[in-house]
Amino acid sequence: MAFDLFLLEVVISGLMTGVMYALVALGFVLIFKASGVFNFAQGVLALFAALALYDFLAEDGWFFAVFGFTLPVWLAIPATALIMILLAWVIERAVLRFLVKQEEIILFMATIGLAFVLEGLGDLLFGSDVKPLDIGIPQGASDWLLDNFNLYVEKLEIVAAATAAVLVTALAIFFQKTRVGRALRAVADDHQAALSVGISLDKIWVIVWSVSGIVALVAGIMWGSKSGVQFSLSLIALKALPVLILGGFTSVPGAIVGGLIIGVGEKVAEVYVGPLVGGAIENWFAYVLALGFLLFRPQGLFGERIIERV
């Protein structure tokens, strides 16, 4: 019984970690669905959003230095969302509009450069030290689960799971039921065809980068609350890559399912296989699993099979 309970705790811990990965992967899916490009800067967007939010809340930031007061959480979060929307507009004006007719590899390289620019800008504006982010999300173990089932589950991870469920539902409705969502899918299928029917790539890309920035803000809040706002947060983009390979680059639900599989897989592997191979399997297990998927199902569980006729 003790073994079963321990296994259940490991699985639940993996599921909650997988949700945190999926929150980052959702931003990648949004950009990929609209442009067919893997946005390497998504992890840095999450970092930048978390840094901006902390600055609005803390007395050691430039906002307090300029205005002499900090914002309450209920104002700081919308203010940060506005910052991310403004950033999306700047990215479209300064970068994307000049690359509309370029190959996808050019756009991908542009996002790599954008990642380094945003990381350097974040360091310049907010400093590189680790910043504790507290917006009132409950911390510690869930007393109800601990008392009734003897299960240790973090309250923050439960909040993250609920938030991810709401985001996935909202994004699925957005892409399937709204005119803008259908336009986004049309742009993803063929830029030139979308232009020929009157869809403005400028507006579409501002919208999708804005939505992706808000998703990055949610991811930054959860990861910042969990481990502090630090520049290693940008590296979670690398862990989101195997999540996308498993779930599919074009599927919003796939980002969640892929995250859950990766989270559970690496936790179970670390606990039960790690001791047999010297440990530290959690750091690379996700990439091995992703490699297996690339060999047998490269489009992922929910991705669309791409067939090109020559």
C-alpha positions in Angstrom: 0.0 0.0 0.0 2.8 2.4 0.9 4.5 1.6 -2.5 1.2 2.4 -4.3 0.8 5.6 -2.4 4.4 6.7 -3.2 3.9 5.9 -6.9 0.7 7.9 -6.9 2.6 10.9 -5.4 5.3 10.6 -8.1 2.7 10.5 -10.8 0.8 13.5 -9.4 4.0 15.4 -9.0 4.8 14.6 -12.7 1.4 15.7 -13.8 1.7 19.0 -12.0 5.2 19.6 -13.4 3.9 18.7 -16.9 1.2 21.4 -16.6 3.9 24.0 -15.9 5.8 22.8 -19.0 2.5 23.0 -21.0 1.9 26.6 -20.0 5.1 27.5 -21.9 4.4 25.2 -24.8 1.1 26.9 -25.4 2.9 30.1 -26.4 4.9 28.1 -29.0 1.8 26.6 -30.4 0.1 30.0 -30.9 3.0 31.4 -32.9 3.5 28.2 -34.9 -0.2 28.0 -35.8 -0.1 31.6 -37.1 3.3 31.6 -38.9 4.6 28.0 -39.1 7.7 29.1 -37.2 9.1 27.8 -34.0 9.4 30.9 -31.8 12.7 30.5 -30.0 12.0 33.7 -28.0 8.9 32.3 -26.2 10.8 31.3 -23.0 12.4 34.8 -22.9 8.9 36.3 -23.3 7.8 34.5 -20.1 11.0 35.8 -18.3 10.4 39.3 -19.5 6.7 39.3 -18.5 7.7 38.0 -15.0 10.4 40.7 -14.6 7.9 43.4 -15.7 5.3 42.2 -13.2 7.8 42.0 -10.4 8.9 45.6 -11.1 5.3 46.9 -10.8 5.0 45.2 -7.4 8.4 45.8 -5.8 9.9 48.8 -4.1 13.3 48.2 -5.6 12.2 48.6 -9.2 12.2 51.5 -11.6 8.5 52.0 -11.4 8.7 52.8 -7.7 11.7 54.9 -8.3 9.9 57.0 -10.9 6.4 57.2 -9.4 7.0 56.6 -5.7 4.5 53.8 -5.3 3.9 50.2 -6.3 0.8 48.8 -8.0 -1.6 46.3 -6.3 -1.6 42.8 -7.9 -5.0 43.4 -9.5 -3.6 46.4 -11.4 -0.1 45.1 -11.9 -1.2 42.0 -13.9 -3.3 44.0 -16.4 -0.5 46.6 -16.7 2.0 43.8 -17.5 -0.4 42.4 -20.1 -0.5 45.8 -21.7 3.4 45.8 -21.7 3.3 42.5 -23.5 0.8 43.8 -26.1 3.0 46.8 -26.7 6.0 44.6 -27.1 4.1 42.5 -29.7 3.4 45.7 -31.6 7.0 46.7 -31.5 8.1 43.2 -32.6 5.7 43.4 -35.6 6.8 46.9 -36.6 10.6 46.4 -36.1 11.0 42.8 -37.2 8.1 40.8 -38.7 6.8 43.2 -41.3 10.1 43.1 -43.1 10.1 39.3 -43.2 6.6 38.6 -44.5 7.8 37.0 -47.7 10.9 35.3 -46.3 11.4 31.6 -45.8 10.5 30.1 -42.4 14.1 29.5 -41.5 14.7 33.3 -41.8 11.8 33.9 -39.4 13.2 31.2 -37.0 16.6 32.9 -37.0 14.9 36.2 -36.3 13.3 34.8 -33.2 16.7 33.6 -32.0 18.0 37.1 -32.3 14.9 38.5 -30.7 15.4 36.1 -27.7 18.9 37.5 -27.1 17.8 41.1 -27.5 14.9 40.6 -25.0 17.1 38.8 -22.5 19.7 41.6 -22.7 16.9 44.3 -22.4 15.5 42.5 -19.3 18.9 42.4 -17.7 19.5 46.1 -18.5 16.1 47.3 -17.2 15.5 44.9 -14.2 18.9 43.5 -13.2 20.0 39.9 -13.2 19.5 38.9 -9.5 16.8 36.4 -8.5 13.5 38.1 -7.6 10.8 36.5 -5.4 7.4 36.8 -7.0 4.5 36.8 -4.6 1.0 37.6 -6.0 -1.0 35.8 -3.4 -1.0 32.3 -4.9 -1.2 29.8 -2.0 2.1 28.0 -1.2 2.9 24.7 0.4 1.1 21.4 0.5 -2.7 21.1 0.1 -3.9 20.4 3.7 -7.1 18.7 2.4 -5.2 16.2 0.3 -2.6 15.7 3.0 -5.1 15.1 5.8 -7.6 13.0 3.9 -5.4 11.0 1.4 -1.9 11.5 2.8 -0.8 12.9 -0.6 1.6 15.8 -0.9 0.5 18.1 -3.7 1.6 21.8 -3.9 -1.2 24.3 -3.9 0.6 26.4 -6.5 0.6 23.4 -8.9 -3.1 22.9 -8.4 -3.7 26.6 -9.3 -1.4 26.1 -12.3 -3.4 23.1 -13.4 -6.7 25.0 -13.1 -5.3 28.0 -15.0 -4.0 25.7 -17.8 -7.5 24.2 -18.1 -9.1 27.6 -18.5 -6.4 28.7 -21.0 -6.8 25.6 -23.2 -10.6 26.0 -23.3 -10.4 29.7 -24.1 -7.8 29.2 -26.8 -9.6 26.2 -28.4 -12.8 28.3 -28.6 -10.7 31.3 -30.0 -9.2 29.2 -32.8 -12.3 27.3 -33.8 -15.2 29.7 -33.2 -13.9 33.2 -33.9 -13.2 35.0 -37.2 -9.7 36.0 -36.0 -9.0 32.4 -35.0 -9.9 31.2 -38.5 -7.8 33.9 -40.0 -4.9 32.7 -37.9 -5.3 29.2 -39.2 -5.5 30.5 -42.8 -2.2 32.4 -42.4 -0.5 29.3 -41.0 -1.6 27.2 -44.0 -0.4 29.7 -46.6 0.8 33.3 -46.2 0.4 34.3 -49.8 -3.1 32.8 -50.1 -4.1 34.6 -46.9 -2.8 37.8 -48.3 -4.7 37.2 -51.6 -8.1 37.0 -49.8 -7.5 40.2 -47.8 -6.1 39.0 -44.5 -3.7 41.4 -43.1 -0.6 39.7 -41.9 0.5 42.8 -39.9 -2.7 42.7 -37.8 -2.7 38.9 -37.5 0.8 38.8 -36.2 0.3 41.6 -33.7 -2.8 39.7 -32.4 -1.1 36.3 -32.1 2.1 37.7 -30.6 -0.1 39.7 -28.1 -2.0 36.5 -27.1 1.2 34.6 -26.9 2.7 37.3 -24.7 -0.3 37.1 -22.3 0.2 33.3 -22.2 3.9 33.9 -21.5 2.8 36.2 -18.6 0.7 33.4 -17.1 3.7 31.0 -17.5 6.0 33.6 -16.0 3.7 34.1 -13.0 3.6 30.4 -12.2 7.3 29.7 -12.7 8.3 32.9 -11.0 6.0 32.0 -8.0 7.5 28.5 -7.9 11.2 29.2 -8.2 11.7 33.0 -8.2 12.1 35.2 -11.3 15.6 34.4 -12.6 17.2 34.3 -16.0 17.3 30.5 -16.1 13.6 30.8 -16.6 14.2 31.4 -20.3 15.7 27.9 -20.5 12.3 26.3 -20.0 11.8 26.9 -23.7 14.2 24.0 -24.2 12.0 21.7 -22.1 9.0 22.8 -24.0 10.5 21.5 -27.2 9.9 17.8 -26.4 6.5 18.7 -25.1 5.6 20.1 -28.6 7.1 17.1 -30.4 4.9 14.8 -28.4 1.7 16.8 -28.6 2.1 18.3 -32.0 3.2 21.8 -32.9 -0.2 22.9 -34.1 -2.4 21.5 -31.3 -3.4 23.5 -28.2 -4.8 20.4 -26.4 -1.7 18.5 -27.6 0.5 21.0 -25.7 -1.2 20.0 -22.5 -1.2 16.2 -23.2 2.5 16.4 -24.3 3.4 18.3 -21.1 1.6 15.7 -18.9 3.4 12.8 -20.6 6.8 14.5 -20.3 6.2 15.5 -16.7 5.0 12.0 -15.5 7.6 10.2 -17.7 10.6 12.1 -16.3 9.5 11.9 -12.7 8.8 8.1 -12.9 12.0 7.5 -14.8 14.0 9.6 -12.2 12.6 7.7 -9.2 12.6 4.1 -10.6 15.2 4.1 -13.4 17.5 6.8 -12.2 19.1 4.8 -9.3 20.0 2.0 -11.8 22.0 4.3 -14.1 23.5 6.7 -11.6 20.7 9.3 -11.4 20.1 12.6 -13.2 17.9 10.9 -15.8 15.3 13.6 -15.3 17.4 16.1 -17.2 17.5 14.2 -20.5 14.7 11.7 -20.4 12.2 14.1 -22.1 14.6 14.4 -25.1 15.0 10.6 -25.5 11.2 10.2 -25.4 10.8 13.0 -28.0 13.4 11.3 -30.2 11.4 8.1 -30.2 8.3 10.1 -31.3 10.3 11.7 -34.1 11.2 8.2 -35.4 7.7 6.7 -35.4 5.2 9.7 -35.3 7.0 12.9 -36.3 3.8 15.0 -36.4 3.1 14.2 -32.7 0.0 12.8 -31.1 -2.4 15.6 -32.2 -0.4 17.2 -35.0 -1.4 17.3 -38.6 0.4 15.0 -41.0 2.1 17.2 -43.7 2.2 15.7 -47.2 4.1 17.6 -49.9 3.7 16.6 -53.5 6.7 17.1 -55.8 
